[in-house]
Every structure is written in C-alpha cells, then in structure tokens.
Amino acid sequence: MDETNPLSRTAHTGSISKSLLPPGLVLNNKWEILGHIASGGKGDIYRAHQISLERVVALKVISPDFVDSFKDNPEELESEKERFRREVRIMAGIRHPNVLQVFDYDVTQVGGSAIEYLVMEYIPGSTLRDTMPRQGFGADLTGAATWLKDYFLPVLDGVAAIHDARIIHRDIKPENILLDGAVSKIADFGLARVLQQPGLTHTFHVLGTIFYMPKEQFEDGAAVDARADIYALGKVLYEAMTGKITNASRVVFKEVGLPQELVASAGDFFCRLDTIIREATREEPDGRTVSAALMIEDLRAVIAPHTTVDTSQPPARERKLRWLSIAVIVLLLALIAFAAYHFREEAQMRQEMSGRETRETLPSAGSSLAEQSGQNLSAEDGATLRLMPGGKKKWLPEHGGTEETTLVEPFYAEENLVNNQRFVTFLNAIREKVTVRDSTVILQGTVIFMLGEIREGYEPIKFREGKFILQEQSTANEPVVRVSADGALAYARHYGRELPNTAQWLTAREQGLVASLPLPEIKEWGMDRLGAREQFYVFENFTDESVLFCPLARQKWEAFADVGFRTVLPANKGAEQ
C-alpha cells in the first residue's frame, strides 16, 4: 500500500476495479466506502461512512468508464472535469433546507489514477417521481392540492434560493429531486451554471433532459437564464397532473396545458392550475413566468381554499402592509420594554439609596456558583459574565432573506470564550455519560468534541487512562475549539446557561466582548429558536457595519478548528433578591 496515500484500514490486494470502488476502501483517511448506489452516464455514486463524525454520506466520483471515453480528446475531458468541480463550488455556496448539502471535495489516488470526489448528504429515500401517480392526479383535487403543498412548493422554494444565488440548475426533473422523508431536496448540479460567468463548451452532447428542456437551452445551453428552470418546473407540474410522460406522449419544446375536459368540468382550481402550467411552459422565454417566487405566489393562491397552507410567505401585494403592521407592533413593544426597563432601573436605584443590598446568584447543575461584583457575575466554572443592555438588533436570518428585528432583554454574557481548562473540567464532570471513539467524543449519540491536533504541534486536550487532560498547562487559557454546536450547548446547559442568539451576540459585539483575536480569528457558536426548532449558527466578526449581519447556518454535529463559544444568561435569571 502507498504510505503517502493510506486508502484503507485493511489491505487490498490486486488492482482496484475499473468501474467500482470496493467496500472498505478509505479515501484520504476520512471516507470509508460502504457500497455502490448507482451509476449514471458520467458519474458513480457510493454510500460512504465519515469516520470522524460517524455519519453516512453520499460520495460521487467521475466514472472511470466515462473518463476513458475521452482518451482521444483530452480537452473535452478537462471540460467535463471542470463541470464536476463547478458542481462542487455551486452546491457549497447554497444553504437551503430544500437543496442537497455538500460536505467535502478532494482528490486522491486509486489504483494509480487520480480520483476527484464530491461528498454530500446521503438521502436514502425515494425521489419526487415516487410521489407522482403514474396516471396523474386527474380530477383528484384534494390529492393534487396536498401534493402541491407538501412537495412541489418546497421544490419551488429551493429553486428560488438557487436563482437568488444567480445559479441556473438546467436539469430540473423529478429524478433530481430527492426525498429526505417528506422533505424535497434538489440535487445533481452537474449542469448548473453561474450567471455572468463563462459557460463550458460541449462537443458531443446536448446538456439537459430533452422533455424538461426549453428550446433556447437546446439551441445554446450557455445563454439561458432562470426561465429555463421555470419551463422545467412547468413540465414537472404538468406531468404530475396528467401522468408520466412516455416517448409516445411527450411534447418537446412546446407549451403544455391540462386536458380541456378536465379544465371545463373540474371548476376553478384546475382552470387556474392550467394557466400556471401554460405560463411556465411558454415556448418563447419572454412570455414565460419570470421567477420561481411568482410561481409560488400563484400556486399558494390556487391551493389555499383547498388545504392548510403555510402562509409565512404571503403574496407580494400583501407583504408591505403586513410588514408595516409588524413594524408598528415591534415599535410599541420596544417602547413598552424601554419604559419597563427604565422604571426597573429607578426602583433598583431607590433600593440602593435606602441601603438595601442585592445579591445576585447564578443557578447551575451543582451548588450556588456566582457572586456579584459590580455588574459582573463570577460563575462556578470560572466564567466572568458581564451585564449587557437590552435593545433592538437587525440582522438577516439567511442570505437573500427578509430582514429580522429582534428585541433583546438585558442579559449576562461571558467576557471571554470558554477555554481549554474549563472544557476539560466539564468533560471530566460528564465522563460517565460520554463515549470516546477514536478521536470523537460522543454524548447521547451526538458528537460534542473532536480530539487530535488542531494545527501542527498544537493538541491541547488529550484522553488518557479514562480521563481528559491538558497536554500542556500553557494552553489552559486558550479558547477551546473543535467543539460541536451540540457540545457547546451541552456545556452551557450543564452550568445553567445558554448559547447566545444572534441578537445577543450582536449586543455583545457592540459592547466590546467580541474582539479581534490572533490569527486565525476565532468564530463563535450561537443558536436561535425558530419555532420548535433549534438553528445553530457560526458568528464571525466583521468591521463593515454598513452590511446587515447574516450568520452562517451550520449543522449541530459539525466541529471546526477556528470556532469556539461563550455562554449567556438572562438578567432575570442571574438576579436573586
């Protein structure tokens, strides 16, 4: 085995199959091949195991057979490889619940050949095709409306996010929409292009799937805009209503619509749906629906009377009025909160003048652990927390999203990030509850911390003889990193605190707690509650205050060498009269 490229934990003899990567093969010490899933015209997809985080992923490589087909045309082969690399870059730049997430891209040597691979979410379920009756929904109004709400509208949301990122997919079809349970996930960005970037030439084949492709894409795939995807979406919608298209029944490059007998006999629902399909599939792009957002708006209006629809994105003509009403309500709440805070401050001043003493304590998993000093709390775990004022903070929940304004109540925030010494103490306190597997620390089935070198020569925390220790005492006060969001939250809750939400972190930054650190700059974990769901973010400091802050959404099990954390506590929980 090539020692410079350890591919497997077990020896493999003989040459590797030309077409398939064998189970047990480990790429770059990270991804263990579990089995072959599928092969397409260009690529092979495998189920793989991420060793460090103990999760199953999908791994895609360019098919060796496909590479061999270009052995006499190296220029075209390089174009195909560049398309693969572009797919990686495009997928990595989009974060949306209805778009497949990419985890990694790398190159390795297998059987003497360079292999480029893409690692992404593994979705073991079916595709959108499996939700579409082979004969179509026909006159089943309830079934059609429910399918539109549960499956097709989320696809449109994902397409809208792709287009907001100035990306055209160019291969929208039911087979490229994966289902993670009931959640639609747009996949296969191998044909996507970024607007205002040069396209790639192609010599031997038309890019795309002919039935879902508009005429302008067939004629010049590099020149299309978002309306090409709209055409494909219209064809998918048509197929769901009328049945699976066969070679005998397909209509290529033309406008399609519902059968007239259905439109005439089934009432307003199918009449309006027919209009949406026809406007999406106009032969000439200038007459076509211009955006996925408008298609969403039209479909919501059609299905609203027939099913319970999420109206979190109302039609555009209603949004201004709704946001104006919300702004007035937020302003009133802010005034009430300001008045309440003002009166509370006056009451506290009167208490101090009358000689009354106030002692503040911090609740924890153990004994009482905090004493007040001025406006600071000294906690049992060694943290010093400073009182932060309330107020309003503006930020963006996601790129291209709607501005959020959050009212912050007064709270305490740690002056410094949690350091290695404090985290070692925490790990040993919960030692009986965790499992250490290789370099991974797992609590209740989720990764909370990654052991190992953070950078060359720097490995502050080790696990020896059943105990977590500091490698060198000189690293005790360095911020702990490679803690997952779940790990940071577990630490915070162990000591009766929480992770900062976006508005609290912005407040702490304004108060000087988030300072520039020695390179590489340490980012911080945070968490917002979106209904019943916990959304984790990585907060990164920046100096351009003219740009509205937009945190980076991350998965709760991810751990990074440049991300630490601090904890917070509401002021009303930190005070005990």
C-alpha positions as CSV (number, residue, x, y, z in Angstrom):
1,M,0.0,0.0,0.0
2,D,1.2,3.5,-0.8
3,E,2.2,5.0,2.5
4,T,1.7,8.5,1.2
5,N,-1.9,7.8,0.4
6,P,-3.3,5.4,3.0
7,L,-6.6,4.4,1.5
8,S,-7.8,1.7,3.8
9,R,-7.5,0.3,7.2
10,T,-7.4,-3.1,5.7
11,A,-5.0,-4.2,3.0
12,H,-6.4,-4.6,-0.5
13,T,-4.5,-6.9,-3.0
14,G,-4.7,-6.7,-6.7
15,S,-5.9,-3.8,-8.8
16,I,-9.0,-1.8,-8.0
17,S,-12.0,-2.4,-10.2
18,K,-12.1,0.0,-13.1
19,S,-15.7,0.9,-12.5
20,L,-16.3,0.4,-8.8
21,L,-14.6,1.5,-5.6
22,P,-14.6,-1.6,-3.3
23,P,-16.3,-1.6,0.1
24,G,-13.8,-0.9,2.9
25,L,-11.7,1.4,0.8
26,V,-10.9,4.6,2.7
27,L,-10.3,7.8,0.8
28,N,-7.9,10.3,2.4
29,N,-8.3,8.8,5.9
30,K,-11.8,10.2,6.0
31,W,-14.4,8.5,3.9
32,E,-14.9,4.7,4.0
33,I,-16.7,3.2,1.0
34,L,-19.7,1.2,2.2
35,G,-21.2,0.2,-1.2
36,H,-22.2,1.3,-4.7
37,I,-25.5,3.1,-5.0
38,A,-25.9,4.0,-8.7
39,S,-24.1,4.9,-11.9
40,G,-25.1,7.5,-14.5
41,G,-23.7,8.4,-17.8
42,K,-20.9,10.4,-16.2
43,G,-20.6,9.5,-12.5
44,D,-20.7,6.8,-9.9
45,I,-22.3,7.4,-6.5
46,Y,-21.4,5.5,-3.4
47,R,-22.7,5.2,0.2
48,A,-19.8,6.1,2.4
49,H,-19.0,6.5,6.1
50,Q,-17.4,9.6,7.5
51,I,-15.1,8.2,10.1
52,S,-14.6,11.4,12.2
53,L,-18.3,12.2,12.7
54,E,-19.8,8.7,12.5
55,R,-22.3,9.5,9.8
56,V,-23.3,8.1,6.4
57,V,-22.8,10.3,3.4
58,A,-23.1,10.0,-0.4
59,L,-19.8,10.2,-2.4
60,K,-19.8,10.9,-6.1
61,V,-16.9,10.4,-8.5
62,I,-16.5,10.8,-12.2
63,S,-17.0,7.4,-13.8
64,P,-13.7,5.8,-14.9
65,D,-15.5,4.5,-18.0
66,F,-16.7,8.0,-18.8
67,V,-13.1,9.3,-18.5
68,D,-11.9,6.5,-20.8
69,S,-14.4,7.6,-23.4
70,F,-12.4,10.9,-23.8
71,K,-9.0,9.3,-24.0
72,D,-8.6,10.7,-27.6
73,N,-10.0,14.2,-26.6
74,P,-8.2,15.5,-23.5
75,E,-9.6,19.0,-24.0
76,E,-13.2,17.8,-23.7
77,L,-12.3,15.6,-20.7
78,E,-10.9,18.6,-18.9
79,S,-14.2,20.4,-19.7
80,E,-16.1,17.5,-18.0
81,K,-13.8,17.6,-15.0
82,E,-14.3,21.3,-14.7
83,R,-18.1,20.8,-14.8
84,F,-17.6,18.4,-11.8
85,R,-15.6,21.0,-9.9
86,R,-18.1,23.6,-10.7
87,E,-20.9,21.4,-9.3
88,V,-18.9,21.3,-6.0
89,R,-18.5,25.0,-5.9
90,I,-22.1,25.7,-6.7
91,M,-23.5,23.3,-4.2
92,A,-21.1,24.5,-1.5
93,G,-22.4,28.1,-2.0
94,I,-26.1,27.3,-1.4
95,R,-27.6,26.7,2.1
96,H,-31.3,25.9,2.0
97,P,-33.4,23.1,3.5
98,N,-34.6,22.0,0.1
99,V,-31.2,21.9,-1.6
100,L,-28.8,19.0,-1.1
101,Q,-25.9,20.0,1.2
102,V,-22.3,19.4,0.2
103,F,-19.7,18.4,2.8
104,D,-16.4,18.0,1.1
105,Y,-14.4,17.9,-2.2
106,D,-10.9,16.3,-2.6
107,V,-8.6,14.3,-4.8
108,T,-6.9,11.0,-4.1
109,Q,-5.0,8.3,-5.9
110,V,-6.8,5.0,-6.5
111,G,-5.2,2.2,-8.5
112,G,-2.6,4.6,-9.9
113,S,-5.2,7.1,-11.1
114,A,-6.3,10.4,-9.7
115,I,-9.9,10.4,-8.5
116,E,-11.8,13.6,-7.8
117,Y,-14.8,13.1,-5.5
118,L,-17.6,15.1,-4.0
119,V,-19.2,14.3,-0.6
120,M,-22.8,15.3,0.1
121,E,-25.8,14.4,2.2
122,Y,-26.9,10.8,1.9
123,I,-30.7,10.7,1.2
124,P,-31.7,7.0,1.4
125,G,-35.3,7.7,0.4
126,S,-37.0,8.0,-3.0
127,T,-37.4,10.8,-5.4
128,L,-40.2,13.2,-6.3
129,R,-41.2,10.8,-9.1
130,D,-42.4,8.4,-6.4
131,T,-44.9,11.0,-5.1
132,M,-46.5,11.5,-8.6
133,P,-49.2,9.0,-9.6
134,R,-48.3,7.2,-12.8
135,Q,-51.6,8.2,-14.3
136,G,-51.5,11.7,-12.8
137,F,-53.9,13.2,-10.2
138,G,-56.5,13.7,-12.8
139,A,-59.6,15.2,-11.2
140,D,-58.4,14.4,-7.6
141,L,-58.5,18.0,-6.4
142,T,-57.6,17.2,-2.8
143,G,-54.7,14.9,-3.8
144,A,-53.3,17.5,-6.2
145,A,-53.6,20.4,-3.7
146,T,-51.9,18.3,-1.0
147,W,-49.1,17.3,-3.3
148,L,-48.5,20.8,-4.3
149,K,-48.3,22.0,-0.7
150,D,-46.2,19.1,0.7
151,Y,-43.8,18.5,-2.2
152,F,-43.9,21.0,-5.1
153,L,-43.9,24.3,-3.2
154,P,-40.8,23.3,-1.2
155,V,-39.1,22.5,-4.5
156,L,-40.0,26.0,-5.7
157,D,-38.6,27.5,-2.5
158,G,-35.3,25.7,-3.2
159,V,-35.2,26.8,-6.8
160,A,-35.9,30.4,-5.7
161,A,-32.9,30.2,-3.4
162,I,-30.8,28.8,-6.2
163,H,-31.8,31.6,-8.5
164,D,-31.2,34.2,-5.8
165,A,-27.6,32.9,-5.8
166,R,-27.6,33.7,-9.5
167,I,-27.4,30.0,-10.4
168,I,-29.3,28.2,-13.1
169,H,-29.8,24.4,-12.5
170,R,-30.5,23.4,-16.1
171,D,-31.6,19.9,-15.2
172,I,-34.7,20.1,-13.1
173,K,-36.7,16.9,-13.3
174,P,-38.5,14.6,-10.8
175,E,-35.5,12.2,-10.6
176,N,-33.2,15.1,-9.5
177,I,-35.5,15.9,-6.5
178,L,-34.6,13.6,-3.6
179,L,-36.9,13.0,-0.7
180,D,-35.5,13.0,2.9
181,G,-38.6,11.6,4.5
182,A,-41.2,14.2,3.3
183,V,-38.6,16.9,2.6
184,S,-37.8,17.7,-1.0
185,K,-34.1,18.1,-1.8
186,I,-32.8,19.5,-5.1
187,A,-29.8,17.5,-6.3
188,D,-27.5,17.0,-9.2
189,F,-26.0,20.4,-10.1
190,G,-23.7,18.9,-12.7
191,L,-25.2,21.0,-15.4
192,A,-25.7,24.2,-13.4
193,R,-24.1,27.4,-14.4
194,V,-23.5,30.7,-12.7
195,L,-24.9,33.8,-14.4
196,Q,-22.2,36.3,-15.6
197,Q,-19.6,33.5,-15.7
198,P,-18.4,31.9,-19.0
199,G,-20.0,28.6,-19.8
200,L,-18.2,25.4,-20.7
201,T,-18.1,24.1,-24.2
202,H,-19.6,20.8,-25.1
203,T,-18.9,18.9,-28.3
204,F,-20.7,15.6,-28.3
205,H,-24.0,16.0,-26.4
206,V,-26.8,18.4,-25.5
207,L,-26.8,19.2,-21.8
208,G,-30.0,18.5,-20.0
209,T,-33.1,16.2,-20.3
210,I,-34.9,16.8,-23.5
211,F,-38.6,16.7,-22.3
212,Y,-37.9,19.2,-19.5
213,M,-35.7,21.4,-21.6
214,P,-36.9,24.7,-23.3
215,K,-35.9,25.3,-26.9
216,E,-33.4,28.0,-26.0
217,Q,-31.5,25.6,-23.8
218,F,-31.3,23.1,-26.7
219,E,-30.0,25.8,-29.0
220,D,-27.5,27.4,-26.6
221,G,-27.3,26.0,-23.1
222,A,-24.8,28.6,-22.0
223,A,-27.1,31.5,-22.7
224,V,-30.2,30.5,-20.7
225,D,-31.4,32.3,-17.6
226,A,-33.8,31.4,-14.7
227,R,-36.7,31.0,-17.1
228,A,-35.2,27.7,-18.4
229,D,-35.7,26.2,-14.9
230,I,-39.2,27.7,-14.8
231,Y,-40.0,25.8,-18.1
232,A,-38.8,22.5,-16.5
233,L,-40.9,23.2,-13.4
234,G,-43.9,23.7,-15.5
235,K,-43.3,20.4,-17.3
236,V,-42.9,18.6,-13.9
237,L,-46.2,20.1,-12.7
238,Y,-47.9,19.1,-16.0
239,E,-46.6,15.6,-15.6
240,A,-47.9,15.3,-12.0
241,M,-51.4,16.3,-13.1
242,T,-51.6,14.3,-16.3
243,G,-49.4,11.3,-15.8
244,K,-45.9,10.1,-16.5
245,I,-44.6,11.1,-19.9
246,T,-43.6,8.4,-22.3
247,N,-41.7,8.6,-25.6
248,A,-45.0,8.2,-27.4
249,S,-46.8,11.0,-25.5
250,R,-44.0,13.6,-24.9
251,V,-44.2,17.1,-26.2
252,V,-40.8,18.7,-26.8
253,F,-40.0,22.4,-26.6
254,K,-43.8,23.3,-26.7
255,E,-46.2,24.8,-24.3
256,V,-48.3,22.3,-22.5
257,G,-51.6,22.5,-20.5
258,L,-54.2,20.4,-18.8
259,P,-56.8,18.5,-20.9
260,Q,-59.6,20.8,-21.7
261,E,-62.3,18.3,-20.5
262,L,-60.6,18.5,-17.0
263,V,-60.4,22.3,-17.1
264,A,-64.0,22.6,-18.2
265,S,-65.5,20.1,-15.7
266,A,-63.5,20.4,-12.5
267,G,-64.1,24.1,-11.6
268,D,-61.8,27.0,-10.8
269,F,-58.9,25.0,-9.2
270,F,-57.8,23.2,-12.4
271,C,-58.6,26.2,-14.6
272,R,-56.2,28.3,-12.7
273,L,-53.7,25.5,-12.5
274,D,-53.8,25.1,-16.2
275,T,-53.0,28.8,-16.6
276,I,-50.0,28.5,-14.3
277,I,-48.7,25.5,-16.3
278,R,-49.2,27.2,-19.6
279,E,-47.5,30.4,-18.4
280,A,-44.5,28.4,-17.1
281,T,-44.1,26.5,-20.4
282,R,-44.4,29.2,-23.0
283,E,-42.3,28.4,-25.9
284,E,-40.7,31.8,-26.0
285,P,-38.9,32.8,-22.8
286,D,-40.2,36.4,-23.0
287,G,-43.8,35.2,-22.5
288,R,-42.9,32.8,-19.6
289,T,-43.3,33.2,-15.9
290,V,-40.2,35.2,-14.9
291,S,-39.4,33.7,-11.4
292,A,-40.0,30.8,-9.0
293,A,-41.2,33.4,-6.5
294,L,-44.1,34.4,-8.7
295,M,-44.9,30.8,-9.4
296,I,-45.0,30.2,-5.6
297,E,-47.3,33.2,-5.2
298,D,-49.7,32.0,-7.8
299,L,-49.8,28.4,-6.6
300,R,-50.4,29.4,-3.0
301,A,-53.4,31.4,-4.1
302,V,-54.8,28.4,-6.0
303,I,-54.5,25.8,-3.3
304,A,-55.2,28.0,-0.3
305,P,-59.0,27.3,-0.3
306,H,-58.4,23.5,-0.5
307,T,-55.7,22.8,2.0
308,T,-54.0,24.2,5.1
309,V,-51.1,26.2,3.5
310,D,-48.1,27.8,5.2
311,T,-48.7,31.5,4.7
312,S,-45.3,32.6,6.0
313,Q,-44.6,34.0,2.5
314,P,-47.8,35.9,1.6
315,P,-48.3,37.3,-1.9
316,A,-46.1,40.3,-2.7
317,R,-49.0,42.8,-2.8
318,E,-49.8,41.9,0.9
319,R,-46.3,41.9,2.2
320,K,-45.8,45.6,2.5
321,L,-49.0,46.0,4.6
322,R,-48.1,43.1,6.7
323,W,-44.6,44.3,7.4
324,L,-45.9,47.8,8.2
325,S,-48.2,46.3,10.8
326,I,-45.4,44.2,12.2
327,A,-43.1,47.3,12.4
328,V,-45.8,49.2,14.3
329,I,-46.2,46.3,16.8
330,V,-42.5,45.9,17.2
331,L,-42.2,49.7,17.9
332,L,-44.9,49.6,20.5
333,L,-43.3,46.6,22.2
334,A,-40.0,48.3,22.2
335,L,-41.4,51.4,23.8
336,I,-43.2,49.2,26.5
337,A,-40.0,47.3,27.1
338,F,-37.9,50.5,27.3
339,A,-40.4,52.0,29.8
340,A,-40.4,48.9,31.9
341,Y,-36.6,48.8,31.9
342,H,-36.5,52.5,32.9
343,F,-38.8,52.0,35.8
344,R,-37.0,48.9,37.0
345,E,-33.7,50.8,37.0
346,E,-35.3,53.6,39.0
347,A,-36.6,51.1,41.5
348,Q,-33.2,49.5,41.9
349,M,-31.6,52.9,42.5
350,R,-34.1,53.6,45.2
351,Q,-33.3,50.3,46.8
352,E,-29.6,51.1,46.8
353,M,-30.2,54.6,48.3
354,S,-32.3,53.1,51.1
355,G,-29.4,50.8,52.0
356,R,-30.9,47.6,50.7
357,E,-28.4,45.1,49.4
358,T,-29.0,42.9,46.4
359,R,-27.1,39.7,46.0
360,E,-27.1,38.0,42.6
361,T,-26.6,34.3,42.1
362,L,-26.4,32.1,39.1
363,P,-28.3,28.8,39.0
364,S,-26.3,25.7,38.0
365,A,-26.3,21.9,37.9
366,G,-24.4,21.9,41.1
367,S,-24.3,24.2,44.1
368,S,-24.7,28.0,44.1
369,L,-21.8,29.3,41.9
370,A,-21.9,33.0,41.3
371,E,-21.3,36.2,43.3
372,Q,-21.9,39.7,42.0
373,S,-19.1,42.3,41.6
374,G,-20.5,45.5,40.2
375,Q,-22.2,44.4,37.1
376,N,-20.3,41.1,36.7
377,L,-21.1,37.6,37.8
378,S,-18.3,35.2,38.8
379,A,-19.5,31.7,38.0
380,E,-18.6,28.3,39.4
381,D,-16.9,27.1,36.2
382,G,-14.6,30.1,36.4
383,A,-16.5,32.3,33.9
384,T,-16.9,36.0,34.4
385,L,-20.2,37.3,33.0
386,R,-20.9,40.9,32.2
387,L,-24.3,42.6,32.2
388,M,-25.4,43.5,28.7
389,P,-28.1,46.1,28.0
390,G,-31.4,45.4,26.1
391,G,-32.4,46.9,22.8
392,K,-33.2,46.1,19.2
393,K,-31.0,44.4,16.7
394,K,-31.4,44.0,13.0
395,W,-30.0,41.0,11.1
396,L,-30.6,38.6,8.2
397,P,-31.7,35.0,9.0
398,E,-30.3,33.9,5.6
399,H,-28.7,35.4,2.6
400,G,-31.4,36.9,0.3
401,G,-33.9,36.6,3.1
402,T,-36.1,39.2,4.9
403,E,-34.6,41.5,7.5
404,E,-35.3,40.4,11.1
405,T,-35.6,42.8,14.0
406,T,-35.2,41.3,17.4
407,L,-35.8,42.9,20.8
408,V,-33.2,41.9,23.3
409,E,-33.8,41.8,27.0
410,P,-30.9,42.6,29.4
411,F,-28.6,39.5,29.8
412,Y,-25.2,38.4,31.0
413,A,-22.5,37.3,28.6
414,E,-19.2,35.7,29.2
415,E,-16.3,38.2,28.9
416,N,-14.1,35.6,27.3
417,L,-14.6,32.4,25.3
418,V,-14.7,29.1,27.1
419,N,-11.1,28.0,27.4
420,N,-9.4,24.6,27.3
421,Q,-9.1,24.2,31.1
422,R,-12.8,24.9,31.7
423,F,-13.8,22.5,28.9
424,V,-11.6,19.7,30.3
425,T,-13.3,20.2,33.7
426,F,-16.7,19.9,32.0
427,L,-15.7,16.8,30.0
428,N,-14.5,15.0,33.2
429,A,-17.6,16.0,35.0
430,I,-19.7,14.2,32.5
431,R,-17.2,11.4,31.8
432,E,-19.5,8.6,32.8
433,K,-22.0,9.8,30.1
434,V,-19.7,10.1,27.1
435,T,-18.1,7.6,24.7
436,V,-14.7,8.2,23.2
437,R,-14.3,6.5,19.9
438,D,-11.0,7.1,18.0
439,S,-10.8,11.0,18.1
440,T,-14.5,11.6,18.6
441,V,-16.3,12.4,21.9
442,I,-19.9,11.3,21.8
443,L,-22.7,12.3,24.3
444,Q,-26.1,10.6,23.9
445,G,-25.5,9.7,20.3
446,T,-24.2,13.0,19.1
447,V,-20.7,14.3,18.6
448,I,-19.7,17.0,21.1
449,F,-15.9,17.3,20.7
450,M,-13.1,16.2,18.3
451,L,-9.7,15.3,19.8
452,G,-6.5,15.5,17.9
453,E,-4.1,18.1,16.5
454,I,-5.8,21.5,15.8
455,R,-2.7,22.6,13.9
456,E,0.8,21.2,13.7
457,G,2.2,20.8,17.2
458,Y,-0.9,22.1,18.9
459,E,-3.1,19.4,20.6
460,P,-4.3,21.0,23.9
461,I,-6.7,18.2,25.1
462,K,-6.0,14.5,25.2
463,F,-7.8,11.5,26.6
464,R,-5.6,9.1,28.6
465,E,-6.5,6.3,31.0
466,G,-10.1,7.2,31.1
467,K,-9.6,10.9,31.8
468,F,-9.4,14.2,29.8
469,I,-6.2,16.1,30.4
470,L,-4.4,19.2,29.2
471,Q,-1.4,18.4,27.2
472,E,0.4,21.5,28.4
473,Q,-0.7,23.9,31.1
474,S,0.4,26.8,28.9
475,T,-2.7,26.1,26.7
476,A,-5.2,26.3,29.6
477,N,-6.4,29.8,28.8
478,E,-6.6,29.4,25.0
479,P,-10.2,29.2,23.6
480,V,-11.3,25.7,23.2
481,V,-12.2,24.8,19.6
482,R,-13.3,21.7,17.7
483,V,-16.4,21.7,19.9
484,S,-19.6,20.9,18.0
485,A,-22.7,23.1,18.4
486,D,-24.2,20.3,20.5
487,G,-21.1,20.2,22.6
488,A,-21.2,23.9,23.2
489,L,-24.9,23.7,24.1
490,A,-24.3,20.8,26.5
491,Y,-21.6,22.8,28.3
492,A,-23.8,25.8,28.6
493,R,-26.8,23.9,30.0
494,H,-24.6,21.9,32.3
495,Y,-23.9,25.2,34.1
496,G,-27.5,26.5,33.8
497,R,-26.8,28.8,30.8
498,E,-27.4,29.0,27.1
499,L,-25.6,29.8,23.8
500,P,-26.1,33.4,22.6
501,N,-28.7,34.0,20.0
502,T,-28.0,36.3,17.1
503,A,-29.3,39.5,18.7
504,Q,-27.4,38.8,22.0
505,W,-24.2,38.1,20.1
506,L,-24.6,41.4,18.2
507,T,-25.1,43.2,21.5
508,A,-22.0,41.6,23.0
509,R,-20.0,42.7,19.9
510,E,-21.2,46.3,20.3
511,Q,-20.2,46.1,24.0
512,G,-16.6,45.1,23.1
513,L,-16.8,41.4,24.1
514,V,-16.2,40.2,20.6
515,A,-12.7,41.4,19.9
516,S,-10.2,40.7,17.1
517,L,-8.2,37.6,18.2
518,P,-4.8,36.5,17.0
519,L,-4.9,34.8,13.6
520,P,-6.6,32.6,12.7
521,E,-9.6,34.6,14.1
522,I,-11.8,32.5,16.3
523,K,-15.5,32.4,15.3
524,E,-18.3,31.6,17.8
525,W,-21.2,29.2,18.0
526,G,-24.7,30.6,18.6
527,M,-28.3,29.4,18.4
528,D,-31.7,30.8,17.5
529,R,-35.1,29.2,18.2
530,L,-37.2,29.0,15.0
531,G,-40.5,27.8,16.4
532,A,-39.8,24.4,18.0
533,R,-36.6,24.0,16.0
534,E,-33.1,24.9,17.2
535,Q,-31.0,26.6,14.4
536,F,-27.2,26.7,15.1
537,Y,-25.0,29.4,13.6
538,V,-21.4,30.3,13.3
539,F,-20.9,34.0,14.2
540,E,-18.0,35.7,12.5
541,N,-16.8,39.2,13.5
542,F,-16.5,41.8,10.8
543,T,-16.0,45.6,10.7
544,D,-18.2,46.8,7.9
545,E,-21.3,48.0,9.8
546,S,-22.9,49.1,6.6
547,V,-23.6,45.4,5.8
548,L,-26.5,43.8,7.6
549,F,-25.2,40.9,9.7
550,C,-26.1,37.4,8.3
551,P,-24.8,34.4,10.4
552,L,-23.8,31.2,8.7
553,A,-26.2,28.3,9.5
554,R,-24.4,25.0,10.4
555,Q,-25.3,21.5,11.5
556,K,-25.2,20.7,15.2
557,W,-22.6,17.9,14.8
558,E,-20.0,19.9,12.9
559,A,-16.8,20.9,14.7
560,F,-14.2,23.4,13.4
561,A,-10.6,24.3,14.3
562,D,-11.5,28.0,14.2
563,V,-14.8,28.0,16.1
564,G,-15.2,28.4,19.9
565,F,-18.1,29.6,22.1
566,R,-19.2,31.6,25.0
567,T,-22.4,31.3,27.1
568,V,-25.1,33.8,28.2
569,L,-27.8,34.1,30.9
570,P,-30.9,36.2,31.0
571,A,-30.6,39.0,33.6
572,N,-33.7,38.0,35.4
573,K,-32.3,34.5,36.0
574,G,-29.0,35.9,37.2
575,A,-30.6,38.0,39.9
576,E,-31.9,36.6,43.2
577,Q,-33.3,39.2,45.6
